[in-house]
Amino acid sequence: AREMGARLLDGLQDAVGKRAIVGEVRGRGMMVCVDFVEPDGSGRPLDGQRVAELDRKAWDRGAIVYARGTVLRLAPPLCITRDEVDQLVGIVADSIGDLERGLAG
C-alpha cells in the first residue's frame, strides 16, 4: 500500500498538479485527494457542482471516484497493481482535462 500510494500520489502530482483548476494534490497511503480551485488564479474553491461532474467523467472512462465539494477523492483497493495505478492516474488526468476544457469554453 505504501509503494502503490506513493506511485498514485506522485503520478497525480505529475499529471495534474500544474493544472489551473488544481489547487493541491495530497494523500497518505492509498487515500489521495485532488482539491479544485477556480482557473482564474484567485485560489477560490471551484463550484462543487462542477467538481461533481468528475464522477461521471471518470465512470465513463472506467474508474469509480468520489467527487464532492471541492475535492476528488481516490481510495483504490490495497491490492491494486502498478499498471492499474497508472491507468487510474490516466483516467483521472483525462477527466480533469475534460472538466478544465469545459470551464474554458
Secondary structure, 3 states (H helix, E strand, C coil): CHHHHHHHHHHHHHHHCCCCCEEEEEEECCEEEEEEECCCCCCCECCHHHHHHHHHHHHHHCCCCEEECCEEEECCCCCCCHHHHHHHHHHHHHHHHHHHHHHHC
